[in-house]
Amino acid sequence: MNWKFSYAIGFHPWEETDQEFFQSLASLLERDEQDRGPPYGRALDIGTGSAIWGIELAKRGWEVTGVDFVDKALERGRERVKAAGVEMKLVQADVTRLSERDVGSGFRLILDTGTFHDFDVEQQQGMARSVDALATEDATVILLCWPRRIRPLIRGVSRQEIESAFAGWQITDVEPSFFKLPLPLEWVLRPDEHWYRLRRGRV
Ligand SMILES: C[S@@+](CC[C@H](N)C(=O)[O-])C[C@H]1O[C@@H](n2cnc3c(N)ncnc32)[C@H](O)[C@@H]1O
């Protein structure tokens, strides 16, 4: 996917999903929030786009940093953050090669809604290495993954690829996301995205 071009022409249908999708994400987040009060710790929103889900994390009490490499996406993100009246740091960087200098470290939660599943194997491994370096020992990763390849839009990713990239992590949950696209894309592409929740080390 050419992300820069998509944002330049205003094609970002992934931003138009609905409440059912948000509820499925909220139910996963609750697993890392229960038995604690906010603030919950540092969260990294990978491929944050226009910061939609990072803002939701910030509203819930996470200290959020969002990363994307497209100017236009971050510009829209900054506007949304301001309108929402929350604190969220936005950083321009490549998520396949993040360093502490780019975004800091000590992230308890890493969220990716739609970036990893478009990467080739080398990029997947680069992103996982970045996450390994920046996450706490008890961190959780939540990935939204599209399973099928749809040329030229989405590469798609398998469970085996997730396990291979995130070798030091265990998949604890795989759940439907109820992600929907605006019509007619919903009919044509038939999204079947699932959430993968991973915890570091043995669980
Ligand atoms: C499907 S969009 C999802 C955006 C946002 N997470 C959302 O759900 O609204 C994927 C995002 O990943 C970003 N992205 C893709 N590859 C990237 C990379 N290597 N480094 C940083 N951002 C990347 C794109 O610019 C795009 O904003």
The ligand as an ORCA input file, in Angstrom:
! r2SCAN-3c Opt
* xyz 0 1
  C      -4.144      0.978      7.814
  S      -3.309      2.423      8.363
  C      -3.838      2.421     10.058
  C      -3.715      3.774     10.727
  C      -4.231      3.786     12.169
  N      -3.543      2.822     12.987
  C      -5.724      3.549     12.184
  O      -6.157      2.420     12.548
  O      -6.485      4.476     11.861
  C      -1.594      1.930      8.500
  C      -0.690      3.056      8.965
  O       0.649      2.577      9.106
  C       1.539      3.581      8.631
  N       2.798      2.921      8.264
  C       2.971      1.934      7.336
  N       4.256      1.543      7.284
  C       4.930      2.300      8.190
  C       6.294      2.361      8.602
  N       7.237      1.565      8.075
  N       6.629      3.262      9.565
  C       5.687      4.078     10.110
  N       4.385      4.064      9.753
  C       3.999      3.179      8.813
  C       0.814      4.216      7.468
  O       1.298      5.489      7.151
  C      -0.633      4.222      7.987
  O      -0.932      5.408      8.677
*
